[in-house]
């Protein structure tokens, strides 16, 4: 979905410019790691609680304005 990338870049640079992001990548243990990081930061459960198969743009667009931090799973 190449059309999502420019939208996600604009969303990140505009609306989410003050949001701290942590992206977890790898082949094993991402979901557990994301949940542990979110719990340690006092954040709610991840917005998309499953692997988006590398669609970082989709994960970024799911973050709502006003959040201080977000943890993303990207596989």
PQR file of N, CA, C, O and H, with PARSE charges and radii, in Angstrom:
ATOM      1  N   UNK A   1       0.823  -1.181   0.000 -0.4000 1.5000
ATOM      2  CA  UNK A   1       0.000   0.000   0.000 -0.0000 2.0000
ATOM      3  C   UNK A   1       0.873   1.252   0.000  0.5500 1.7000
ATOM      4  O   UNK A   1       1.030   1.905   1.031 -0.5500 1.4000
ATOM      5  N   UNK A   2       1.431   1.577  -1.142 -0.4000 1.5000
ATOM      6  CA  UNK A   2       2.350   2.714  -1.216 -0.0000 2.0000
ATOM      7  C   UNK A   2       1.700   4.052  -0.914  0.5500 1.7000
ATOM      8  O   UNK A   2       2.400   5.001  -0.560 -0.5500 1.4000
ATOM      9  H   UNK A   2       1.304   1.046  -1.980  0.4000 1.0000
ATOM     10  N   UNK A   3       0.392   4.159  -1.042 -0.4000 1.5000
ATOM     11  CA  UNK A   3      -0.274   5.438  -0.786 -0.0000 2.0000
ATOM     12  C   UNK A   3      -0.297   5.775   0.706  0.5500 1.7000
ATOM     13  O   UNK A   3      -0.498   6.935   1.066 -0.5500 1.4000
ATOM     14  H   UNK A   3      -0.177   3.389  -1.329  0.4000 1.0000
ATOM     15  N   UNK A   4      -0.096   4.785   1.580 -0.4000 1.5000
ATOM     16  CA  UNK A   4      -0.116   5.034   3.019 -0.0000 2.0000
ATOM     17  C   UNK A   4       1.144   5.755   3.505  0.5500 1.7000
ATOM     18  O   UNK A   4       1.095   6.495   4.487 -0.5500 1.4000
ATOM     19  H   UNK A   4       0.067   3.843   1.288  0.4000 1.0000
ATOM     20  N   UNK A   5       2.262   5.542   2.825 -0.4000 1.5000
ATOM     21  CA  UNK A   5       3.522   6.107   3.295 -0.0000 2.0000
ATOM     22  C   UNK A   5       3.497   7.629   3.387  0.5500 1.7000
ATOM     23  O   UNK A   5       3.847   8.168   4.437 -0.5500 1.4000
ATOM     24  H   UNK A   5       2.302   4.940   2.027  0.4000 1.0000
ATOM     25  N   UNK A   6       3.099   8.348   2.337 -0.4000 1.5000
ATOM     26  CA  UNK A   6       3.083   9.815   2.460 -0.0000 2.0000
ATOM     27  C   UNK A   6       2.111  10.289   3.537  0.5500 1.7000
ATOM     28  O   UNK A   6       2.374  11.284   4.212 -0.5500 1.4000
ATOM     29  H   UNK A   6       2.814   7.910   1.484  0.4000 1.0000
ATOM     30  N   UNK A   7       0.996   9.588   3.703 -0.4000 1.5000
ATOM     31  CA  UNK A   7       0.044   9.957   4.754 -0.0000 2.0000
ATOM     32  C   UNK A   7       0.672   9.774   6.131  0.5500 1.7000
ATOM     33  O   UNK A   7       0.523  10.623   7.009 -0.5500 1.4000
ATOM     34  H   UNK A   7       0.783   8.780   3.154  0.4000 1.0000
ATOM     35  N   UNK A   8       1.381   8.651   6.313 -0.4000 1.5000
ATOM     36  CA  UNK A   8       2.008   8.368   7.605 -0.0000 2.0000
ATOM     37  C   UNK A   8       3.129   9.353   7.907  0.5500 1.7000
ATOM     38  O   UNK A   8       3.297   9.763   9.055 -0.5500 1.4000
ATOM     39  H   UNK A   8       1.503   7.960   5.600  0.4000 1.0000
ATOM     40  N   UNK A   9       3.894   9.739   6.893 -0.4000 1.5000
ATOM     41  CA  UNK A   9       4.967  10.715   7.096 -0.0000 2.0000
ATOM     42  C   UNK A   9       4.373  12.051   7.552  0.5500 1.7000
ATOM     43  O   UNK A   9       4.875  12.667   8.492 -0.5500 1.4000
ATOM     44  H   UNK A   9       3.757   9.406   5.960  0.4000 1.0000
ATOM     45  N   UNK A  10       3.334  12.483   6.903 -0.4000 1.5000
ATOM     46  CA  UNK A  10       2.678  13.727   7.305 -0.0000 2.0000
ATOM     47  C   UNK A  10       2.086  13.655   8.700  0.5500 1.7000
ATOM     48  O   UNK A  10       2.182  14.612   9.469 -0.5500 1.4000
ATOM     49  H   UNK A  10       2.926  11.983   6.139  0.4000 1.0000
ATOM     50  N   UNK A  11       1.474  12.526   9.031 -0.4000 1.5000
ATOM     51  CA  UNK A  11       0.885  12.311  10.359 -0.0000 2.0000
ATOM     52  C   UNK A  11       1.964  12.370  11.434  0.5500 1.7000
ATOM     53  O   UNK A  11       1.776  12.988  12.482 -0.5500 1.4000
ATOM     54  H   UNK A  11       1.396  11.749   8.406  0.4000 1.0000
ATOM     55  N   UNK A  12       3.114  11.712  11.163 -0.4000 1.5000
ATOM     56  CA  UNK A  12       4.220  11.679  12.127 -0.0000 2.0000
ATOM     57  C   UNK A  12       4.838  13.063  12.281  0.5500 1.7000
ATOM     58  O   UNK A  12       5.093  13.493  13.406 -0.5500 1.4000
ATOM     59  H   UNK A  12       3.267  11.210  10.311  0.4000 1.0000
ATOM     60  N   UNK A  13       5.083  13.761  11.197 -0.4000 1.5000
ATOM     61  CA  UNK A  13       5.745  15.062  11.258 -0.0000 2.0000
ATOM     62  C   UNK A  13       4.825  16.156  11.774  0.5500 1.7000
ATOM     63  O   UNK A  13       5.294  17.156  12.319 -0.5500 1.4000
ATOM     64  H   UNK A  13       4.876  13.412  10.283  0.4000 1.0000
ATOM     65  N   UNK A  14       3.541  15.980  11.611 -0.4000 1.5000
ATOM     66  CA  UNK A  14       2.600  17.008  12.049 -0.0000 2.0000
ATOM     67  C   UNK A  14       1.971  16.692  13.386  0.5500 1.7000
ATOM     68  O   UNK A  14       2.328  17.278  14.408 -0.5500 1.4000
ATOM     69  H   UNK A  14       3.160  15.168  11.168  0.4000 1.0000
ATOM     70  N   UNK A  15       1.055  15.783  13.375 -0.4000 1.5000
ATOM     71  CA  UNK A  15       0.251  15.479  14.561 -0.0000 2.0000
ATOM     72  C   UNK A  15       1.056  14.775  15.645  0.5500 1.7000
ATOM     73  O   UNK A  15       0.880  15.061  16.829 -0.5500 1.4000
ATOM     74  H   UNK A  15       0.765  15.307  12.545  0.4000 1.0000
ATOM     75  N   UNK A  16       1.937  13.861  15.256 -0.4000 1.5000
ATOM     76  CA  UNK A  16       2.666  13.051  16.245 -0.0000 2.0000
ATOM     77  C   UNK A  16       4.085  13.538  16.512  0.5500 1.7000
ATOM     78  O   UNK A  16       4.912  12.778  17.015 -0.5500 1.4000
ATOM     79  H   UNK A  16       2.080  13.629  14.294  0.4000 1.0000
ATOM     80  N   UNK A  17       4.378  14.784  16.185 -0.4000 1.5000
ATOM     81  CA  UNK A  17       5.762  15.249  16.331 -0.0000 2.0000
ATOM     82  C   UNK A  17       6.254  15.234  17.776  0.5500 1.7000
ATOM     83  O   UNK A  17       7.462  15.185  18.006 -0.5500 1.4000
ATOM     84  H   UNK A  17       3.706  15.402  15.776  0.4000 1.0000
ATOM     85  N   UNK A  18       5.362  15.273  18.741 -0.4000 1.5000
ATOM     86  CA  UNK A  18       5.767  15.246  20.156 -0.0000 2.0000
ATOM     87  C   UNK A  18       5.559  13.873  20.800  0.5500 1.7000
ATOM     88  O   UNK A  18       5.722  13.726  22.011 -0.5500 1.4000
ATOM     89  H   UNK A  18       4.381  15.313  18.554  0.4000 1.0000
ATOM     90  N   UNK A  19       5.205  12.888  20.009 -0.4000 1.5000
ATOM     91  CA  UNK A  19       4.982  11.536  20.514 -0.0000 2.0000
ATOM     92  C   UNK A  19       6.262  10.730  20.385  0.5500 1.7000
ATOM     93  O   UNK A  19       6.848  10.648  19.306 -0.5500 1.4000
ATOM     94  H   UNK A  19       5.073  13.007  19.025  0.4000 1.0000
ATOM     95  N   UNK A  20       6.695  10.136  21.492 -0.4000 1.5000
ATOM     96  CA  UNK A  20       7.857   9.261  21.456 -0.0000 2.0000
ATOM     97  C   UNK A  20       7.446   7.886  20.952  0.5500 1.7000
ATOM     98  O   UNK A  20       6.449   7.320  21.402 -0.5500 1.4000
ATOM     99  H   UNK A  20       6.219  10.204  22.369  0.4000 1.0000
ATOM    100  N   UNK A  21       8.216   7.356  20.021 -0.4000 1.5000
ATOM    101  CA  UNK A  21       7.887   6.065  19.430 -0.0000 2.0000
ATOM    102  C   UNK A  21       8.976   5.048  19.707  0.5500 1.7000
ATOM    103  O   UNK A  21      10.166   5.365  19.696 -0.5500 1.4000
ATOM    104  H   UNK A  21       9.026   7.816  19.655  0.4000 1.0000
ATOM    105  N   UNK A  22       8.547   3.823  19.957 -0.4000 1.5000
ATOM    106  CA  UNK A  22       9.462   2.688  20.051 -0.0000 2.0000
ATOM    107  C   UNK A  22       8.924   1.630  19.109  0.5500 1.7000
ATOM    108  O   UNK A  22       7.776   1.205  19.244 -0.5500 1.4000
ATOM    109  H   UNK A  22       7.581   3.566  19.966  0.4000 1.0000
ATOM    110  N   UNK A  23       9.732   1.204  18.166 -0.4000 1.5000
ATOM    111  CA  UNK A  23       9.328   0.165  17.217 -0.0000 2.0000
ATOM    112  C   UNK A  23      10.128  -1.095  17.509  0.5500 1.7000
ATOM    113  O   UNK A  23      11.354  -1.054  17.615 -0.5500 1.4000
ATOM    114  H   UNK A  23      10.664   1.549  18.057  0.4000 1.0000
ATOM    115  N   UNK A  24       9.431  -2.203  17.637 -0.4000 1.5000
ATOM    116  CA  UNK A  24      10.059  -3.487  17.922 -0.0000 2.0000
ATOM    117  C   UNK A  24      10.031  -4.311  16.642  0.5500 1.7000
ATOM    118  O   UNK A  24       8.967  -4.559  16.074 -0.5500 1.4000
ATOM    119  H   UNK A  24       8.435  -2.236  17.550  0.4000 1.0000
ATOM    120  N   UNK A  25      11.205  -4.732  16.196 -0.4000 1.5000
ATOM    121  CA  UNK A  25      11.320  -5.541  14.985 -0.0000 2.0000
ATOM    122  C   UNK A  25      12.069  -6.827  15.318  0.5500 1.7000
ATOM    123  O   UNK A  25      12.739  -6.916  16.347 -0.5500 1.4000
ATOM    124  H   UNK A  25      12.069  -4.531  16.657  0.4000 1.0000
ATOM    125  N   UNK A  26      11.955  -7.792  14.468 -0.4000 1.5000
ATOM    126  CA  UNK A  26      12.665  -9.051  14.666 -0.0000 2.0000
ATOM    127  C   UNK A  26      11.842 -10.212  14.163  0.5500 1.7000
ATOM    128  O   UNK A  26      10.801 -10.027  13.533 -0.5500 1.4000
ATOM    129  H   UNK A  26      11.411  -7.720  13.632  0.4000 1.0000
ATOM    130  N   UNK A  27      12.317 -11.413  14.446 -0.4000 1.5000
ATOM    131  CA  UNK A  27      11.629 -12.586  13.933 -0.0000 2.0000
ATOM    132  C   UNK A  27      10.878 -13.349  15.007  0.5500 1.7000
ATOM    133  O   UNK A  27       9.938 -14.078  14.689 -0.5500 1.4000
ATOM    134  H   UNK A  27      13.163 -11.563  14.958  0.4000 1.0000
ATOM    135  N   UNK A  28      11.257 -13.207  16.261 -0.4000 1.5000
ATOM    136  CA  UNK A  28      10.571 -13.925  17.345 -0.0000 2.0000
ATOM    137  C   UNK A  28      10.395 -13.024  18.561  0.5500 1.7000
ATOM    138  O   UNK A  28      11.267 -12.211  18.868 -0.5500 1.4000
ATOM    139  H   UNK A  28      12.021 -12.615  16.519  0.4000 1.0000
ATOM    140  N   UNK A  29       9.269 -13.170  19.250 -0.4000 1.5000
ATOM    141  CA  UNK A  29       9.059 -12.501  20.525 -0.0000 2.0000
ATOM    142  C   UNK A  29       8.646 -11.053  20.458  0.5500 1.7000
ATOM    143  O   UNK A  29       8.702 -10.358  21.474 -0.5500 1.4000
ATOM    144  H   UNK A  29       8.561 -13.831  19.000  0.4000 1.0000
ATOM    145  N   UNK A  30       8.235 -10.570  19.307 -0.4000 1.5000
ATOM    146  CA  UNK A  30       7.887  -9.152  19.187 -0.0000 2.0000
ATOM    147  C   UNK A  30       6.656  -8.786  19.998  0.5500 1.7000
ATOM    148  O   UNK A  30       6.660  -7.775  20.701 -0.5500 1.4000
ATOM    149  H   UNK A  30       8.189 -11.134  18.483  0.4000 1.0000
ATOM    150  N   UNK A  31       5.613  -9.581  19.915 -0.4000 1.5000
ATOM    151  CA  UNK A  31       4.364  -9.246  20.605 -0.0000 2.0000
ATOM    152  C   UNK A  31       4.577  -9.182  22.107  0.5500 1.7000
ATOM    153  O   UNK A  31       4.105  -8.253  22.762 -0.5500 1.4000
ATOM    154  H   UNK A  31       5.609 -10.402  19.344  0.4000 1.0000
ATOM    155  N   UNK A  32       5.279 -10.154  22.655 -0.4000 1.5000
ATOM    156  CA  UNK A  32       5.554 -10.158  24.093 -0.0000 2.0000
ATOM    157  C   UNK A  32       6.411  -8.966  24.488  0.5500 1.7000
ATOM    158  O   UNK A  32       6.166  -8.332  25.514 -0.5500 1.4000
ATOM    159  H   UNK A  32       5.662 -10.908  22.123  0.4000 1.0000
ATOM    160  N   UNK A  33       7.419  -8.661  23.672 -0.4000 1.5000
ATOM    161  CA  UNK A  33       8.300  -7.530  23.961 -0.0000 2.0000
ATOM    162  C   UNK A  33       7.536  -6.213  23.916  0.5500 1.7000
ATOM    163  O   UNK A  33       7.735  -5.352  24.773 -0.5500 1.4000
ATOM    164  H   UNK A  33       7.618  -9.176  22.839  0.4000 1.0000
ATOM    165  N   UNK A  34       6.668  -6.050  22.930 -0.4000 1.5000
ATOM    166  CA  UNK A  34       5.867  -4.828  22.821 -0.0000 2.0000
ATOM    167  C   UNK A  34       4.990  -4.664  24.048  0.5500 1.7000
ATOM    168  O   UNK A  34       4.889  -3.567  24.598 -0.5500 1.4000
ATOM    169  H   UNK A  34       6.506  -6.750  22.234  0.4000 1.0000
ATOM    170  N   UNK A  35       4.362  -5.733  24.478 -0.4000 1.5000
ATOM    171  CA  UNK A  35       3.495  -5.656  25.660 -0.0000 2.0000
ATOM    172  C   UNK A  35       4.285  -5.345  26.922  0.5500 1.7000
ATOM    173  O   UNK A  35       3.812  -4.595  27.776 -0.5500 1.4000
ATOM    174  H   UNK A  35       4.444  -6.624  24.032  0.4000 1.0000
ATOM    175  N   UNK A  36       5.479  -5.910  27.053 -0.4000 1.5000
ATOM    176  CA  UNK A  36       6.322  -5.628  28.225 -0.0000 2.0000
ATOM    177  C   UNK A  36       6.785  -4.173  28.238  0.5500 1.7000
ATOM    178  O   UNK A  36       6.765  -3.527  29.285 -0.5500 1.4000
ATOM    179  H   UNK A  36       5.863  -6.519  26.360  0.4000 1.0000
ATOM    180  N   UNK A  37       7.197  -3.661  27.094 -0.4000 1.5000
ATOM    181  CA  UNK A  37       7.644  -2.266  27.011 -0.0000 2.0000
ATOM    182  C   UNK A  37       6.480  -1.329  27.328  0.5500 1.7000
ATOM    183  O   UNK A  37       6.643  -0.368  28.079 -0.5500 1.4000
ATOM    184  H   UNK A  37       7.214  -4.186  26.244  0.4000 1.0000
ATOM    185  N   UNK A  38       5.313  -1.606  26.760 -0.4000 1.5000
ATOM    186  CA  UNK A  38       4.144  -0.758  27.014 -0.0000 2.0000
ATOM    187  C   UNK A  38       3.788  -0.767  28.496  0.5500 1.7000
ATOM    188  O   UNK A  38       3.467   0.279  29.061 -0.5500 1.4000
ATOM    189  H   UNK A  38       5.180  -2.387  26.150  0.4000 1.0000
ATOM    190  N   UNK A  39       3.841  -1.927  29.127 -0.4000 1.5000
ATOM    191  CA  UNK A  39       3.536  -2.010  30.559 -0.0000 2.0000
ATOM    192  C   UNK A  39       4.568  -1.249  31.384  0.5500 1.7000
ATOM    193  O   UNK A  39       4.209  -0.565  32.342 -0.5500 1.4000
ATOM    194  H   UNK A  39       4.102  -2.777  28.668  0.4000 1.0000
ATOM    195  N   UNK A  40       5.836  -1.359  31.024 -0.4000 1.5000
ATOM    196  CA  UNK A  40       6.893  -0.663  31.758 -0.0000 2.0000
ATOM    197  C   UNK A  40       6.760   0.853  31.627  0.5500 1.7000
ATOM    198  O   UNK A  40       7.094   1.591  32.554 -0.5500 1.4000
ATOM    199  H   UNK A  40       6.128  -1.915  30.246  0.4000 1.0000
ATOM    200  N   UNK A  41       6.273   1.315  30.482 -0.4000 1.5000
ATOM    201  CA  UNK A  41       6.084   2.752  30.262 -0.0000 2.0000
ATOM    202  C   UNK A  41       4.756   3.259  30.803  0.5500 1.7000
ATOM    203  O   UNK A  41       4.500   4.463  30.793 -0.5500 1.4000
ATOM    204  H   UNK A  41       6.002   0.717  29.728  0.4000 1.0000
ATOM    205  N   UNK A  42       3.911   2.350  31.275 -0.4000 1.5000
ATOM    206  CA  UNK A  42       2.607   2.754  31.785 -0.0000 2.0000
ATOM    207  C   UNK A  42       1.622   3.091  30.682  0.5500 1.7000
ATOM    208  O   UNK A  42       0.653   3.816  30.905 -0.5500 1.4000
ATOM    209  H   UNK A  42       4.119   1.372  31.284  0.4000 1.0000
ATOM    210  N   UNK A  43       1.868   2.570  29.505 -0.4000 1.5000
ATOM    211  CA  UNK A  43       0.994   2.818  28.359 -0.0000 2.0000
ATOM    212  C   UNK A  43      -0.069   1.727  28.263  0.5500 1.7000
ATOM    213  O   UNK A  43       0.131   0.620  28.764 -0.5500 1.4000
ATOM    214  H   UNK A  43       2.655   1.981  29.324  0.4000 1.0000
ATOM    215  N   UNK A  44      -1.195   2.031  27.625 -0.4000 1.5000
ATOM    216  CA  UNK A  44      -2.210   0.998  27.437 -0.0000 2.0000
ATOM    217  C   UNK A  44      -1.718  -0.071  26.461  0.5500 1.7000
ATOM    218  O   UNK A  44      -0.652   0.057  25.859 -0.5500 1.4000
ATOM    219  H   UNK A  44      -1.358   2.930  27.218  0.4000 1.0000
ATOM    220  N   UNK A  45      -2.513  -1.114  26.322 -0.4000 1.5000
ATOM    221  CA  UNK A  45      -2.175  -2.173  25.369 -0.0000 2.0000
ATOM    222  C   UNK A  45      -1.918  -1.555  23.992  0.5500 1.7000
ATOM    223  O   UNK A  45      -2.516  -0.533  23.655 -0.5500 1.4000
ATOM    224  H   UNK A  45      -3.379  -1.218  26.811  0.4000 1.0000
ATOM    225  N   UNK A  46      -1.049  -2.156  23.207 -0.4000 1.5000
ATOM    226  CA  UNK A  46      -0.789  -1.621  21.867 -0.0000 2.0000
ATOM    227  C   UNK A  46      -2.069  -1.490  21.058  0.5500 1.7000
ATOM    228  O   UNK A  46      -2.999  -2.282  21.213 -0.5500 1.4000
ATOM    229  H   UNK A  46      -0.564  -2.987  23.482  0.4000 1.0000
ATOM    230  N   UNK A  47      -2.108  -0.486  20.197 -0.4000 1.5000
ATOM    231  CA  UNK A  47      -3.294  -0.207  19.408 -0.0000 2.0000
ATOM    232  C   UNK A  47      -3.625  -1.343  18.459  0.5500 1.7000
ATOM    233  O   UNK A  47      -4.784  -1.741  18.338 -0.5500 1.4000
ATOM    234  H   UNK A  47      -1.353   0.158  20.071  0.4000 1.0000
ATOM    235  N   UNK A  48      -2.620  -1.859  17.791 -0.4000 1.5000
ATOM    236  CA  UNK A  48      -2.804  -2.998  16.893 -0.0000 2.0000
ATOM    237  C   UNK A  48      -2.038  -4.166  17.509  0.5500 1.7000
ATOM    238  O   UNK A  48      -0.833  -4.300  17.295 -0.5500 1.4000
ATOM    239  H   UNK A  48      -1.679  -1.536  17.889  0.4000 1.0000
ATOM    240  N   UNK A  49      -2.727  -5.007  18.269 -0.4000 1.5000
ATOM    241  CA  UNK A  49      -2.027  -6.024  19.060 -0.0000 2.0000
ATOM    242  C   UNK A  49      -1.560  -7.226  18.249  0.5500 1.7000
ATOM    243  O   UNK A  49      -1.564  -8.351  18.748 -0.5500 1.4000
ATOM    244  H   UNK A  49      -3.706  -4.898  18.443  0.4000 1.0000
ATOM    245  N   UNK A  50      -1.165  -6.999  17.024 -0.4000 1.5000
ATOM    246  CA  UNK A  50      -0.652  -8.089  16.207 -0.0000 2.0000
ATOM    247  C   UNK A  50       0.311  -7.513  15.176  0.5500 1.7000
ATOM    248  O   UNK A  50       0.327  -6.308  14.925 -0.5500 1.4000
ATOM    249  H   UNK A  50      -1.162  -6.085  16.619  0.4000 1.0000
ATOM    250  N   UNK A  51       1.090  -8.371  14.599 -0.4000 1.5000
ATOM    251  CA  UNK A  51       2.089  -7.983  13.626 -0.0000 2.0000
ATOM    252  C   UNK A  51       1.420  -7.474  12.355  0.5500 1.7000
ATOM    253  O   UNK A  51       0.521  -8.123  11.820 -0.5500 1.4000
ATOM    254  H   UNK A  51       1.077  -9.350  14.803  0.4000 1.0000
ATOM    255  N   UNK A  52       1.851  -6.330  11.878 -0.4000 1.5000
ATOM    256  CA  UNK A  52       1.291  -5.749  10.653 -0.0000 2.0000
ATOM    257  C   UNK A  52       2.115  -6.097   9.420  0.5500 1.7000
ATOM    258  O   UNK A  52       1.955  -5.473   8.371 -0.5500 1.4000
ATOM    259  H   UNK A  52       2.581  -5.803  12.312  0.4000 1.0000
ATOM    260  N   UNK A  53       2.994  -7.088   9.538 -0.4000 1.5000
ATOM    261  CA  UNK A  53       3.775  -7.566   8.399 -0.0000 2.0000
ATOM    262  C   UNK A  53       4.532  -6.444   7.705  0.5500 1.7000
ATOM    263  O   UNK A  53       4.551  -6.351   6.478 -0.5500 1.4000
ATOM    264  H   UNK A  53       3.124  -7.595  10.390  0.4000 1.0000
ATOM    265  N   UNK A  54       5.147  -5.606   8.503 -0.4000 1.5000
ATOM    266  CA  UNK A  54       5.996  -4.553   7.961 -0.0000 2.0000
ATOM    267  C   UNK A  54       5.281  -3.280   7.573  0.5500 1.7000
ATOM    268  O   UNK A  54       5.908  -2.382   7.012 -0.5500 1.4000
ATOM    269  H   UNK A  54       5.131  -5.682   9.500  0.4000 1.0000
ATOM    270  N   UNK A  55       4.009  -3.165   7.847 -0.4000 1.5000
ATOM    271  CA  UNK A  55       3.272  -1.961   7.469 -0.0000 2.0000
ATOM    272  C   UNK A  55       3.391  -0.909   8.577  0.5500 1.7000
ATOM    273  O   UNK A  55       2.434  -0.647   9.305 -0.5500 1.4000
ATOM    274  H   UNK A  55       3.499  -3.894   8.303  0.4000 1.0000
ATOM    275  N   UNK A  56       4.556  -0.325   8.690 -0.4000 1.5000
ATOM    276  CA  UNK A  56       4.792   0.690   9.696 -0.0000 2.0000
ATOM    277  C   UNK A  56       3.844   1.869   9.506  0.5500 1.7000
ATOM    278  O   UNK A  56       3.397   2.467  10.485 -0.5500 1.4000
ATOM    279  H   UNK A  56       5.334  -0.538   8.099  0.4000 1.0000
ATOM    280  N   UNK A  57       3.536   2.205   8.266 -0.4000 1.5000
ATOM    281  CA  UNK A  57       2.631   3.326   7.987 -0.0000 2.0000
ATOM    282  C   UNK A  57       1.270   3.089   8.617  0.5500 1.7000
ATOM    283  O   UNK A  57       0.679   4.012   9.178 -0.5500 1.4000
ATOM    284  H   UNK A  57       3.899   1.719   7.471  0.4000 1.0000
ATOM    285  N   UNK A  58       0.763   1.863   8.533 -0.4000 1.5000
ATOM    286  CA  UNK A  58      -0.536   1.547   9.119 -0.0000 2.0000
ATOM    287  C   UNK A  58      -0.496   1.677  10.637  0.5500 1.7000
ATOM    288  O   UNK A  58      -1.446   2.167  11.247 -0.5500 1.4000
ATOM    289  H   UNK A  58       1.243   1.113   8.078  0.4000 1.0000
ATOM    290  N   UNK A  59       0.596   1.241  11.240 -0.4000 1.5000
ATOM    291  CA  UNK A  59       0.758   1.392  12.688 -0.0000 2.0000
ATOM    292  C   UNK A  59       0.793   2.859  13.095  0.5500 1.7000
ATOM    293  O   UNK A  59       0.160   3.243  14.078 -0.5500 1.4000
ATOM    294  H   UNK A  59       1.368   0.843  10.744  0.4000 1.0000
ATOM    295  N   UNK A  60       1.523   3.681  12.350 -0.4000 1.5000
ATOM    296  CA  UNK A  60       1.612   5.108  12.672 -0.0000 2.0000
ATOM    297  C   UNK A  60       0.252   5.793  12.562  0.5500 1.7000
ATOM    298  O   UNK A  60      -0.102   6.617  13.405 -0.5500 1.4000
ATOM    299  H   UNK A  60       2.037   3.369  11.551  0.4000 1.0000
ATOM    300  N   UNK A  61      -0.494   5.458  11.539 -0.4000 1.5000
ATOM    301  CA  UNK A  61      -1.799   6.084  11.338 -0.0000 2.0000
ATOM    302  C   UNK A  61      -2.808   5.673  12.402  0.5500 1.7000
ATOM    303  O   UNK A  61      -3.820   6.351  12.578 -0.5500 1.4000
ATOM    304  H   UNK A  61      -0.207   4.788  10.854  0.4000 1.0000
ATOM    305  N   UNK A  62      -2.557   4.578  13.116 -0.4000 1.5000
ATOM    306  CA  UNK A  62      -3.465   4.131  14.171 -0.0000 2.0000
ATOM    307  C   UNK A  62      -3.249   4.876  15.483  0.5500 1.7000
ATOM    308  O   UNK A  62      -4.083   4.785  16.384 -0.5500 1.4000
ATOM    309  H   UNK A  62      -1.735   4.027  12.973  0.4000 1.0000
ATOM    310  N   UNK A  63      -2.149   5.608  15.607 -0.4000 1.5000
ATOM    311  CA  UNK A  63      -1.854   6.345  16.840 -0.0000 2.0000
ATOM    312  C   UNK A  63      -2.697   7.614  16.869  0.5500 1.7000
ATOM    313  O   UNK A  63      -2.714   8.381  15.906 -0.5500 1.4000
ATOM    314  H   UNK A  63      -1.472   5.682  14.875  0.4000 1.0000
ATOM    315  N   UNK A  64      -3.381   7.823  17.958 -0.4000 1.5000
ATOM    316  CA  UNK A  64      -4.250   8.998  18.111 -0.0000 2.0000
ATOM    317  C   UNK A  64      -3.456  10.194  18.630  0.5500 1.7000
ATOM    318  O   UNK A  64      -2.472  10.026  19.349 -0.5500 1.4000
ATOM    319  H   UNK A  64      -3.367   7.200  18.740  0.4000 1.0000
ATOM    320  N   UNK A  65      -3.880  11.383  18.268 -0.4000 1.5000
ATOM    321  CA  UNK A  65      -3.197  12.596  18.754 -0.0000 2.0000
ATOM    322  C   UNK A  65      -3.240  12.689  20.279  0.5500 1.7000
ATOM    323  O   UNK A  65      -4.175  12.213  20.923 -0.5500 1.4000
ATOM    324  H   UNK A  65      -4.680  11.520  17.684  0.4000 1.0000
ATOM    325  N   UNK A  66      -2.216  13.309  20.831 -0.4000 1.5000
ATOM    326  CA  UNK A  66      -2.184  13.540  22.263 -0.0000 2.0000
ATOM    327  C   UNK A  66      -1.462  12.471  23.063  0.5500 1.7000
ATOM    328  O   UNK A  66      -1.240  12.651  24.260 -0.5500 1.4000
ATOM    329  H   UNK A  66      -1.456  13.696  20.309  0.4000 1.0000
ATOM    330  N   UNK A  67      -1.095  11.379  22.441 -0.4000 1.5000
ATOM    331  CA  UNK A  67      -0.357  10.346  23.179 -0.0000 2.0000
ATOM    332  C   UNK A  67       1.086  10.789  23.336  0.5500 1.7000
ATOM    333  O   UNK A  67       1.686  11.330  22.407 -0.5500 1.4000
ATOM    334  H   UNK A  67      -1.276  11.233  21.469  0.4000 1.0000
ATOM    335  N   UNK A  68       1.640  10.554  24.522 -0.4000 1.5000
ATOM    336  CA  UNK A  68       3.032  10.930  24.766 -0.0000 2.0000
ATOM    337  C   UNK A  68       3.991   9.886  24.222  0.5500 1.7000
ATOM    338  O   UNK A  68       5.086  10.214  23.766 -0.5500 1.4000
ATOM    339  H   UNK A  68       1.153  10.115  25.276  0.4000 1.0000
ATOM    340  N   UNK A  69       3.572   8.618  24.272 -0.4000 1.5000
ATOM    341  CA  UNK A  69       4.430   7.521  23.820 -0.0000 2.0000
ATOM    342  C   UNK A  69       3.570   6.463  23.138  0.5500 1.7000
ATOM    343  O   UNK A  69       2.373   6.341  23.401 -0.5500 1.4000
ATOM    344  H   UNK A  69       2.682   8.352  24.642  0.4000 1.0000
ATOM    345  N   UNK A  70       4.202   5.718  22.271 -0.4000 1.5000
ATOM    346  CA  UNK A  70       3.542   4.589  21.616 -0.0000 2.0000
ATOM    347  C   UNK A  70       4.598   3.523  21.311  0.5500 1.7000
ATOM    348  O   UNK A  70       5.740   3.839  20.978 -0.5500 1.4000
ATOM    349  H   UNK A  70       5.174   5.817  22.058  0.4000 1.0000
ATOM    350  N   UNK A  71       4.198   2.271  21.429 -0.4000 1.5000
ATOM    351  CA  UNK A  71       5.079   1.147  21.125 -0.0000 2.0000
ATOM    352  C   UNK A  71       4.460   0.403  19.951  0.5500 1.7000
ATOM    353  O   UNK A  71       3.292   0.015  19.994 -0.5500 1.4000
ATOM    354  H   UNK A  71       3.270   2.014  21.700  0.4000 1.0000
ATOM    355  N   UNK A  72       5.257   0.206  18.893 -0.4000 1.5000
ATOM    356  CA  UNK A  72       4.766  -0.419  17.683 -0.0000 2.0000
ATOM    357  C   UNK A  72       5.457  -1.742  17.424  0.5500 1.7000
ATOM    358  O   UNK A  72       6.643  -1.906  17.709 -0.5500 1.4000
ATOM    359  H   UNK A  72       6.206   0.522  18.857  0.4000 1.0000
ATOM    360  N   UNK A  73       4.701  -2.682  16.880 -0.4000 1.5000
ATOM    361  CA  UNK A  73       5.254  -3.959  16.454 -0.0000 2.0000
ATOM    362  C   UNK A  73       5.323  -3.969  14.938  0.5500 1.7000
ATOM    363  O   UNK A  73       4.314  -3.802  14.253 -0.5500 1.4000
ATOM    364  H   UNK A  73       3.737  -2.548  16.648  0.4000 1.0000
ATOM    365  N   UNK A  74       6.523  -4.165  14.430 -0.4000 1.5000
ATOM    366  CA  UNK A  74       6.718  -4.183  12.982 -0.0000 2.0000
ATOM    367  C   UNK A  74       7.526  -5.427  12.648  0.5500 1.7000
ATOM    368  O   UNK A  74       8.647  -5.589  13.130 -0.5500 1.4000
ATOM    369  H   UNK A  74       7.343  -4.300  14.986  0.4000 1.0000
ATOM    370  N   UNK A  75       6.971  -6.290  11.841 -0.4000 1.5000
ATOM    371  CA  UNK A  75       7.668  -7.541  11.565 -0.0000 2.0000
ATOM    372  C   UNK A  75       7.973  -7.710  10.139  0.5500 1.7000
ATOM    373  O   UNK A  75       8.561  -8.719   9.749 -0.5500 1.4000
ATOM    374  H   UNK A  75       6.061  -6.158  11.450  0.4000 1.0000
TER
END
